[in-house]
Amino acid sequence: MDELLQALAQGFLVGSTYGLLALGMGLIYSVSGLVNFAHGDFFSLGMYLCFALFSAFALDPYVSLVITLPAMMLIGAGVYQFLIRPIAGHHLLMVIQLTLGLALLVQNGILMVFGGQFERTPSIVESKLVLLGPVVVRMPHVIACLASFGIAAALYVLLRSTDWGRAIRSVHQNAKAAALMGIDVGRVRMLTFAAGLGLLAIAAALIVPGTPMHPSLGLRYTVITLIVMVLGGMTNFVGIMLAGLVIGISEALGTIYLSDMLGMLMPYLIFVVIMLLRPQGLLKAA
């Protein structure tokens, strides 16, 4: 029983960060219909930015967020404005190929600058543990979980109660009608893309303490993020967070109770089963 509780707690904490990663992709998809296949590699870039700032200035990853957040948002705005926007009206395959090219560019850029060895970024809370009865969890995971749900709640309120949120929902529902009502659709999409990468910067700072990093990690996070977003209903943010928990818990249970290969496959098997039973995802698209 203690082992089961430990697995459930670990999966819940990790799954909440998967949900945060998928929120960034879901936010971008909701206004542009764009699936960013470089999502995981931009997340990896955020992690390496934290590592670079720690190496150069001994900044804790949580502190370095004051630099990495605006930097990633500027990168996101620039990528959309100068690379994605000029071809956004063309065939969707062109945009997919562009984001795949960006993934390779970011991954190989990280490899050239930092090398191919594994790296890790320490934090002041890295070695601290939290005891919840028989369950022992790492403090960075607890912080990441609380921050993920807090950011998800703030994003929900932002989309429902602010002019920017209403503009996003208008573009999501009907971009042409939104343009006729005076909304700058291109600007909304650029800011949303920047916000999506900003969420990646936050997720990187939350996940990076003590986590081994390698330039090739981006593909894994892209796949996990896609699974969570599709499982959650694409644009349903509540569903996305719920899907993150499902994938995180299934991953933890598979790792403990199954062999190495089957344990690694468990999240994907769960995804296939749920999609066969509910093709629309856990919750319908918002």
C-alpha positions, 0 to 999 in steps of 0.5 A, spaced: 500 500 500 505 504 501 508 503 494 502 504 491 501 511 495 508 513 493 507 511 486 500 515 486 503 521 489 509 521 484 505 520 478 500 526 480 506 531 481 509 529 475 503 529 471 501 536 473 507 539 470 505 535 464 499 539 464 503 545 464 507 543 458 501 541 454 497 548 456 502 552 452 501 548 446 493 548 447 493 555 448 497 556 441 493 551 438 486 554 440 488 561 436 492 558 430 490 551 429 498 550 429 501 544 432 508 546 434 512 540 433 518 544 436 514 545 443 519 540 447 525 543 444 523 550 446 522 547 453 529 544 453 532 550 451 528 553 457 532 548 461 539 550 458 538 557 459 537 556 466 543 552 466 547 557 463 545 562 468 547 558 474 553 556 470 555 564 469 552 567 475 550 562 480 542 564 479 537 559 482 533 556 477 527 559 480 530 566 480 533 565 473 526 565 471 526 573 471 530 573 465 528 566 462 521 568 461 521 575 458 527 571 453 523 565 451 517 570 450 521 574 445 523 568 442 516 566 441 514 573 438 520 573 433 519 566 431 511 567 429 512 574 426 518 572 422 517 565 420 510 562 422 506 568 420 509 569 413 507 562 411 501 561 416 496 562 410 499 556 406 498 549 406 498 546 413 504 541 411 508 547 410 507 549 417 509 542 420 515 542 416 517 549 419 516 547 426 520 540 425 526 544 422 525 549 428 526 543 433 532 540 429 535 547 429 534 548 437 536 541 438 543 542 434 544 549 437 544 546 444 548 541 442 553 545 439 553 550 445 553 545 451 555 539 448 552 532 448 553 530 455 548 530 461 547 536 465 544 538 471 542 545 474 542 545 482 537 549 486 537 551 494 531 546 494 533 540 490 535 536 496 529 537 501 524 532 502 516 533 504 513 527 508 506 526 507 505 520 512 508 514 508 509 518 502 516 521 501 516 527 495 521 531 493 520 539 494 521 541 487 516 536 485 511 539 490 513 546 488 512 545 481 505 541 482 502 547 486 505 552 481 502 548 475 495 548 478 496 556 480 498 558 473 492 553 470 487 557 474 490 564 473 490 562 465 483 560 466 481 566 469 485 570 464 481 567 458 474 568 461 475 575 464 480 580 460 479 583 454 485 579 451 482 573 453 476 575 450 480 576 444 483 569 444 476 566 444 474 570 439 479 568 434 479 561 436 471 561 435 471 565 428 478 569 426 474 572 420 469 575 424 474 577 430 477 581 424 471 584 422 470 586 429 476 590 429 481 585 433 488 584 430 488 577 429 495 577 427 497 580 433 493 576 438 496 570 435 503 573 435 502 574 443 499 567 444 505 564 441 509 568 445 505 566 451 505 559 450 513 559 450 513 563 456 509 557 459 515 553 457 520 558 460 516 557 467 515 549 466 523 549 465 524 553 471 520 548 475 522 542 472 530 543 471 532 543 479 536 536 479 533 533 473 538 530 468 538 534 461 540 532 454 539 536 448 535 530 445 530 530 450 526 535 446 522 529 442 520 526 448 517 532 451 514 533 445 510 527 444 508 527 451 505 534 450 501 532 444 498 526 448 496 530 453 493 535 449 489 530 445 487 526 451 485 532 454 480 535 448 485 539 444 483 546 447 479 544 453 484 547 459 481 543 464 481 537 460 488 538 459 490 538 466 486 532 467 490 528 462 496 530 464 495 527 471 492 521 467 499 520 463 503 522 469 500 517 474 500 511 469 507 512 467 509 512 475 505 505 476 508 502 470 515 504 472 514 500 479 509 495 477 511 493 470 518 491 467 522 496 464 519 496 457 512 495 459 512 500 464 515 505 458 509 503 454 504 504 459 502 511 458 501 510 450 497 504 452 492 508 456 492 513 451 490 508 445 485 505 450 482 512 452 482 514 445 478 508 442 473 509 448 472 517 447 475 519 441 473 526 443 478 526 449 477 526 456 473 532 456 470 536 449 474 541 446 472 548 449 
